[in-house]
C-alpha cells in the first residue's frame, strides 16, 4: 500500500490541486498520441518513396513526440508526488489509497466528476466501484 492514506474528506480537498494536474496529464497524453501518429505517418511515407517530405520534417515530429512525452511524465510525477495513483491516462482516472473498516481500499475519482464519491478494493478496479 502507498505511504499516504487519504480520508474521503482529504481526497476531496486535494481535488483543487489535483484537477489541473489531471487535466494537464490527459491533454499531454492526447498530444503525445497525436504527435506519434503524425510522426509514424510521415515515417511510412518517407520509407515508401520519400513522399516529397524533407527528412527535417521527421526530425521536427520526433522532437514534438519527445516534448509531449516529457510533459506527460511531468504531469504524472506531480500527481504521484501528492500520493495519488494514476490509473488511466486517457480518461484521467486516479485512485487515492485509503482504509475502510481497517481494510486497504482505493478511493476512486475520474476527471469530470465533481467529487470523490466512489471506492473499490485493491483488486476490483474501476468495474468494482461502489458509492461511498
N, CA and C of each residue as an Amber inpcrd file, in Angstrom:
protein
   396
   0.8520000  -1.1820000   0.0000000   0.0000000   0.0000000   0.0000000
   0.8900000   1.2360000   0.0000000   0.3790000   2.3100000  -0.5170000
   1.1320000   3.5600000  -0.6250000   1.4280000   4.1480000   0.7540000
   2.3600000   5.0840000   0.7800000   2.7590000   5.6620000   2.0570000
   1.7250000   6.6590000   2.5890000   0.9560000   7.2900000   1.7340000
  -0.0560000   8.2380000   2.1800000  -1.4280000   7.5820000   2.1310000
  -2.1750000   7.7550000   3.1870000  -3.5380000   7.2410000   3.2660000
  -4.4680000   8.4550000   3.3460000  -5.4980000   8.4590000   2.5080000
  -6.4420000   9.5650000   2.4370000  -7.7570000   9.1900000   3.1000000
  -8.3850000  10.1570000   3.7310000  -9.7930000  10.0320000   4.0940000
 -10.5770000  10.5710000   2.9110000 -11.8620000  10.2730000   2.8120000
 -12.6400000  10.8770000   1.7220000 -12.5790000  12.4020000   1.7510000
 -12.5780000  12.9940000   2.9360000 -12.5190000  14.4510000   3.0550000
 -11.1840000  14.9910000   2.5340000 -10.1020000  14.3020000   2.8600000
  -8.7820000  14.7220000   2.3770000  -8.6700000  14.5650000   0.8600000
  -9.2370000  13.4960000   0.3370000  -9.2100000  13.2830000  -1.1180000
  -9.9770000  14.3900000  -1.8210000 -11.1440000  14.7270000  -1.3070000
 -11.9240000  15.7970000  -1.9250000 -11.2190000  17.1450000  -1.8090000
 -10.5700000  17.3990000  -0.6840000  -9.8280000  18.6510000  -0.5130000
  -8.6630000  18.7230000  -1.4940000  -8.0670000  17.5810000  -1.8300000
  -6.9280000  17.5440000  -2.7510000  -7.3240000  17.8270000  -4.1930000
  -8.6260000  17.7350000  -4.5030000  -9.0600000  17.9260000  -5.8910000
  -8.7350000  19.3070000  -6.4360000  -8.7100000  20.3250000  -5.5890000
  -8.3880000  21.6740000  -6.0750000  -6.9980000  21.7080000  -6.6920000
  -6.0680000  21.0060000  -6.0980000  -4.7090000  20.9320000  -6.6310000
  -4.5840000  19.8440000  -7.6940000  -5.2910000  18.7580000  -7.5110000
  -5.1720000  17.6000000  -8.3920000  -5.8370000  17.8010000  -9.7520000
  -7.0150000  18.3960000  -9.7740000  -7.7840000  18.5090000 -11.0170000
  -6.9590000  19.1270000 -12.1630000  -6.2730000  20.2900000 -11.9610000
  -5.4920000  20.8360000 -13.0800000  -4.3330000  19.9290000 -13.5060000
  -3.7780000  19.1850000 -12.5680000  -2.7060000  18.2550000 -12.9170000
  -3.2430000  17.1180000 -13.7750000  -4.4100000  16.6120000 -13.4260000
  -5.0140000  15.5270000 -14.2070000  -5.4280000  16.0530000 -15.5820000
  -5.9590000  17.2700000 -15.6410000  -6.2890000  17.8680000 -16.9390000
  -5.0370000  17.9820000 -17.8060000  -3.9260000  18.4000000 -17.2220000
  -2.6600000  18.5160000 -17.9610000  -2.1830000  17.1420000 -18.4230000
  -2.3500000  16.1240000 -17.5790000  -1.9450000  14.7710000 -17.9420000
  -2.7390000  14.2750000 -19.1430000  -4.0550000  14.4370000 -19.0990000
  -4.9150000  13.9780000 -20.1960000  -4.5770000  14.7280000 -21.4880000
  -4.3620000  16.0360000 -21.3880000  -4.0120000  16.8320000 -22.5730000
  -2.6550000  16.4080000 -23.1300000  -1.6970000  16.1560000 -22.2490000
  -0.3730000  15.7260000 -22.6970000  -0.4360000  14.3520000 -23.3480000
  -1.2470000  13.4700000 -22.8100000  -1.3980000  12.1310000 -23.4050000
  -2.0160000  12.2420000 -24.7930000  -3.0170000  13.0940000 -24.9360000
  -3.6510000  13.3080000 -26.2390000  -2.6320000  13.8820000 -27.2270000
  -1.8470000  14.8750000 -26.7930000  -0.8300000  15.4810000 -27.6490000
   0.2270000  14.4520000 -28.0500000   0.6100000  13.5940000 -27.1140000
   1.5920000  12.5540000 -27.4150000   1.0440000  11.5770000 -28.4520000
  -0.1810000  11.1380000 -28.2660000  -0.8010000  10.2140000 -29.2260000
  -0.8490000  10.8330000 -30.6250000  -1.2610000  12.0990000 -30.7060000
  -1.3570000  12.7770000 -31.9980000   0.0110000  12.9540000 -32.6330000
   1.0020000  13.3500000 -31.8330000   2.3540000  13.5440000 -32.3670000
   2.9370000  12.2200000 -32.8580000   2.7110000  11.1450000 -32.1180000
   3.2180000   9.8320000 -32.5340000   2.5480000   9.3760000 -33.8260000
   1.2520000   9.6110000 -33.9240000   0.5290000   9.2120000 -35.1260000
   1.0300000   9.9760000 -36.3410000   1.2260000  11.2780000 -36.1940000
   1.7150000  12.0990000 -37.3060000   3.1360000  11.6870000 -37.6900000
   3.9900000  11.4640000 -36.6760000   5.3640000  11.0320000 -36.9440000
   5.3750000   9.7040000 -37.6810000   4.5640000   8.7590000 -37.2290000
   4.5240000   7.4420000 -37.8580000   4.0250000   7.5240000 -39.2950000
   3.0490000   8.3840000 -39.5400000   2.5220000   8.5700000 -40.8910000
   3.6070000   9.1150000 -41.8180000   4.3160000  10.1370000 -41.3660000
   5.3820000  10.7190000 -42.1790000   6.5050000   9.7040000 -42.3860000
   6.8560000   8.9610000 -41.3560000   7.9180000   7.9480000 -41.4880000
   7.5380000   6.8880000 -42.5210000   6.2660000   6.4700000 -42.5390000
   5.8120000   5.4820000 -43.5320000   5.9090000   6.0540000 -44.9460000
   5.5190000   7.3150000 -45.0930000   5.5770000   7.9410000 -46.4240000
   7.0230000   8.0970000 -46.8900000   7.9110000   8.4620000 -45.9870000
   9.3180000   8.5900000 -46.3510000   9.8930000   7.2260000 -46.7250000
   9.5410000   6.2020000 -45.9530000  10.0540000   4.8600000 -46.2190000
   9.5360000   4.3300000 -47.5490000   8.3150000   4.7360000 -47.9280000
   7.7140000   4.2600000 -49.1700000   8.4590000   4.7750000 -50.3870000
   8.4680000   6.0650000 -50.5860000   9.1650000   6.6220000 -51.7460000
   9.6770000   8.0370000 -51.4560000   9.7190000   8.3480000 -50.1910000
  10.1700000   9.6990000 -49.8320000   9.0140000  10.6520000 -49.7030000
   7.9720000  10.4500000 -50.4840000   6.7550000  11.2400000 -50.3910000
   6.9610000  12.7340000 -50.5310000   8.1250000  13.1580000 -51.0420000
   8.3790000  14.5880000 -51.1810000   8.4940000  15.3000000 -49.8430000
   8.7700000  14.5390000 -48.8010000   8.8460000  15.1170000 -47.4590000
  10.3120000  15.2730000 -47.0790000  10.7110000  16.4720000 -46.7060000
  12.0990000  16.6380000 -46.2680000  12.3480000  15.8840000 -44.9610000
  13.4970000  15.2150000 -44.8430000  13.8070000  14.4720000 -43.6190000
  13.7750000  15.3560000 -42.3720000  14.0150000  16.6340000 -42.5120000
  13.9680000  17.5370000 -41.3570000  12.5730000  17.5640000 -40.7410000
  11.5480000  17.3610000 -41.5660000  10.1820000  17.3400000 -41.0320000
  10.0170000  16.1840000 -40.0510000  10.5990000  15.0410000 -40.3770000
  10.5280000  13.9020000 -39.4670000  11.2570000  14.2260000 -38.1700000
  12.3720000  14.9170000 -38.2620000  13.1070000  15.3230000 -37.0610000
  12.2750000  16.2290000 -36.1760000  11.5510000  17.1660000 -36.7940000
  10.6850000  18.0640000 -36.0170000   9.5640000  17.2850000 -35.3470000
   9.0470000  16.2850000 -36.0360000   7.9910000  15.4640000 -35.4470000
   8.5350000  14.6140000 -34.2960000   9.7510000  14.1270000 -34.4320000
  10.3820000  13.3870000 -33.3350000  10.5280000  14.2870000 -32.1120000
  10.8820000  15.5390000 -32.3500000  11.0110000  16.4940000 -31.2430000
   9.6550000  16.7530000 -30.5870000   8.6060000  16.8410000 -31.3860000
   7.2620000  17.0430000 -30.8360000   6.8480000  15.8550000 -29.9650000
   7.1870000  14.6490000 -30.3940000   6.8910000  13.4510000 -29.6040000
   7.6460000  13.5070000 -28.2810000   8.9220000  13.8590000 -28.3390000
   9.7380000  13.9150000 -27.1220000   9.2100000  14.9710000 -26.1550000
   8.8040000  16.1160000 -26.6760000   8.2640000  17.1880000 -25.8280000
   6.9740000  16.7420000 -25.1490000   6.0740000  16.1320000 -25.9180000
   4.8070000  15.6630000 -25.3510000   5.0530000  14.5810000 -24.3070000
   6.0080000  13.6950000 -24.5610000   6.3180000  12.6360000 -23.5960000
   6.8790000  13.2260000 -22.3010000   7.6920000  14.2590000 -22.4270000
   8.2480000  14.9230000 -21.2380000   7.1450000  15.5950000 -20.4310000
   6.2220000  16.2630000 -21.1190000   5.1050000  16.9230000 -20.4270000
   4.2180000  15.8960000 -19.7310000   3.9850000  14.7770000 -20.3740000
   3.1680000  13.7160000 -19.7720000   3.8600000  13.1580000 -18.5280000
   5.1450000  12.8890000 -18.6400000   5.8830000  12.3510000 -17.4930000
   5.8770000  13.3330000 -16.3270000   5.9970000  14.6240000 -16.6140000
   5.9870000  15.6290000 -15.5550000   4.6300000  15.6840000 -14.8580000
   3.5460000  15.6010000 -15.6280000   2.2070000  15.6230000 -15.0410000
   1.9890000  14.3960000 -14.1580000   2.4020000  13.2380000 -14.6330000
   2.2580000  12.0090000 -13.8440000   3.0660000  12.1180000 -12.5570000
   4.2870000  12.6020000 -12.6470000   5.1330000  12.7380000 -11.4570000
   4.5160000  13.6910000 -10.4430000   3.9160000  14.7680000 -10.9110000
   3.2760000  15.7290000  -9.9980000   2.0900000  15.1050000  -9.2790000
   1.3290000  14.2970000  -9.9960000   0.1800000  13.6120000  -9.3950000
   0.6650000  12.5950000  -8.3580000   1.6520000  11.8200000  -8.7270000
   2.1710000  10.8020000  -7.8120000   2.8220000  11.4350000  -6.5820000
   3.4040000  12.6170000  -6.7410000   4.0200000  13.3100000  -5.6040000
   2.9920000  13.6710000  -4.5340000   1.7280000  13.7830000  -4.9340000
   0.6530000  14.0530000  -3.9770000   0.2130000  12.7850000  -3.2400000
   0.7300000  11.6340000  -3.6610000   0.3270000  10.3670000  -3.0560000
  -0.8360000   9.7110000  -3.7700000  -1.1580000  10.2100000  -4.9630000
  -2.3000000   9.7240000  -5.7420000  -1.7800000   8.7750000  -6.8210000
  -2.5240000   7.7180000  -7.0920000  -2.1460000   6.7070000  -8.0690000
  -2.8270000   6.9790000  -9.4060000  -2.0650000   7.0450000 -10.4700000
  -2.6070000   7.2380000 -11.8140000  -3.0540000   5.8920000 -12.3520000
  -4.3110000   5.8210000 -12.8040000  -4.8530000   4.5610000 -13.3080000
  -5.1340000   4.5750000 -14.8060000  -5.5560000   5.7140000 -15.3710000
  -5.8360000   5.7830000 -16.8050000  -5.4680000   7.1660000 -17.3210000
  -4.5210000   7.1980000 -18.2450000  -4.0230000   8.4640000 -18.7870000
  -5.0350000   9.1460000 -19.7030000  -5.8360000   8.3710000 -20.4070000
  -6.7700000   8.9440000 -21.3770000  -7.9960000   9.5640000 -20.7150000
  -8.5070000   8.9190000 -19.6790000  -9.7390000   9.4050000 -19.0540000
  -9.4820000  10.2320000 -17.7980000  -8.2500000  10.2300000 -17.3120000
  -7.9570000  10.9640000 -16.0890000  -8.4750000  10.2500000 -14.8520000
  -8.3220000   8.9500000 -14.8240000  -8.7670000   8.1450000 -13.6850000
  -7.6170000   8.0080000 -12.6940000  -7.8930000   8.3460000 -11.4330000
  -6.8840000   8.2420000 -10.3770000  -7.5080000   7.6030000  -9.1450000
  -6.6430000   7.0440000  -8.2960000  -7.0770000   6.4330000  -7.0470000
  -6.2890000   7.0330000  -5.8870000  -6.9720000   7.1480000  -4.7600000
  -6.3770000   7.6150000  -3.5150000  -6.3180000   6.4360000  -2.5580000
  -5.1290000   6.0290000  -2.1090000  -5.0660000   4.9590000  -1.1090000
  -5.8370000   5.3770000   0.1520000  -6.5880000   4.4470000   0.7060000
  -7.4300000   4.7450000   1.8720000  -7.6490000   3.4610000   2.6640000
  -8.3660000   3.6070000   3.7510000  -8.7550000   2.4540000   4.5740000
 -10.2610000   2.5420000   4.8080000 -10.8860000   1.3830000   4.8680000
 -12.3170000   1.2940000   5.1700000 -12.4880000   0.1000000   6.0930000
 -12.9620000   0.3580000   7.2940000 -13.1230000  -0.7030000   8.2940000
 -11.8170000  -1.4830000   8.4780000 -10.6890000  -0.7610000   8.4780000
  -9.3880000  -1.3740000   8.6950000  -8.7880000  -2.0580000   7.4780000
  -9.5060000  -2.0780000   6.3750000  -9.0470000  -2.7510000   5.1560000
  -8.5020000  -1.7210000   4.1710000  -7.4090000  -2.0640000   3.4810000
  -6.8700000  -1.1960000   2.4420000  -7.8390000  -1.1540000   1.2580000
  -8.1780000   0.0580000   0.8270000  -9.0570000   0.2660000  -0.3200000
  -8.4910000   1.4030000  -1.1490000  -9.1720000   1.7280000  -2.2310000
  -8.8180000   2.8670000  -3.0590000 -10.0590000   3.7320000  -3.2660000
  -9.9220000   5.0200000  -2.9620000 -10.9610000   5.9810000  -3.3060000
 -10.7460000   6.3260000  -4.7710000 -11.8040000   6.3490000  -5.5250000
 -11.7060000   6.4380000  -6.9810000 -12.3080000   7.7530000  -7.4800000
 -11.5690000   8.4540000  -8.3510000 -12.0570000   9.7000000  -8.9410000
 -11.6140000   9.7710000 -10.3970000 -12.4990000  10.2970000 -11.2310000
 -12.2070000  10.4510000 -12.6560000 -12.4870000  11.8820000 -13.0700000
 -11.6290000  12.4110000 -13.9200000 -11.7970000  13.7640000 -14.4290000
 -13.2230000  13.9410000 -14.9390000 -13.8600000  15.0170000 -14.5290000
 -15.2520000  15.2790000 -14.8990000 -16.2110000  15.0410000 -13.7520000
 -15.7880000  14.2700000 -12.7630000 -16.6250000  14.0550000 -11.5870000
 -16.4320000  15.2220000 -10.6240000 -17.4910000  15.6160000  -9.9510000
 -17.4480000  16.7590000  -9.0380000 -16.6680000  16.4800000  -7.7650000
 -16.7250000  15.2470000  -7.3130000 -16.0700000  14.9140000  -6.0470000
 -15.6650000  13.4540000  -6.0430000 -14.8790000  13.0930000  -5.0520000
 -14.5170000  11.6930000  -4.8330000 -15.7100000  11.0540000  -4.1360000
 -16.4150000  10.2140000  -4.8570000 -17.6540000   9.6570000  -4.3350000
 -17.7100000   8.1330000  -4.4310000 -16.5900000   7.5010000  -4.8450000
 -16.5840000   6.0510000  -5.0400000 -15.3330000   5.4390000  -4.4270000
 -15.4210000   4.1620000  -4.1640000 -14.2770000   3.3970000  -3.6750000
 -14.3440000   2.0100000  -4.2820000 -13.2150000   1.3020000  -4.2200000
 -13.1870000  -0.1050000  -4.6260000 -12.0200000  -0.7850000  -3.9210000
 -12.0840000  -2.0990000  -3.8720000 -10.9990000  -2.8840000  -3.2820000
  -9.7530000  -2.8030000  -4.1440000  -8.6500000  -3.2220000  -3.5920000
  -7.3800000  -3.1400000  -4.3060000  -7.3710000  -3.9480000  -5.5950000
  -8.1000000  -5.0270000  -5.6290000  -8.1110000  -5.9030000  -6.8030000
  -9.3280000  -5.6940000  -7.6990000 -10.2680000  -4.8650000  -7.2750000
 -11.5330000  -4.7450000  -8.0030000 -11.4680000  -3.8170000  -9.2060000
 -10.7080000  -2.7380000  -9.1300000 -10.6100000  -1.8040000 -10.2380000
 -11.8880000  -1.0160000 -10.4660000 -11.8920000  -0.2850000 -11.5630000
 -12.9860000   0.6240000 -11.8950000 -14.3370000  -0.0950000 -11.9370000
 -14.3480000  -1.3060000 -12.4590000 -15.5960000  -2.0470000 -12.5760000
 -16.2200000  -2.3520000 -11.2170000 -15.3930000  -2.3750000 -10.1660000
 -15.8930000  -2.6820000  -8.8320000 -16.2120000  -1.4530000  -7.9960000
 -16.2990000  -0.2860000  -8.6320000 -16.5740000   0.9510000  -7.8860000
 -17.9120000   0.8730000  -7.1630000 -17.8890000   1.3680000  -5.9380000
 -19.1000000   1.4320000  -5.1190000 -19.2110000   2.8330000  -4.5350000
 -20.4170000   3.3270000  -4.3540000 -20.5710000   4.6530000  -3.7430000
 -20.0460000   4.6600000  -2.3110000 -19.4830000   5.7810000  -1.9040000
 -19.0100000   5.9210000  -0.5040000 -20.1860000   5.8820000   0.4580000
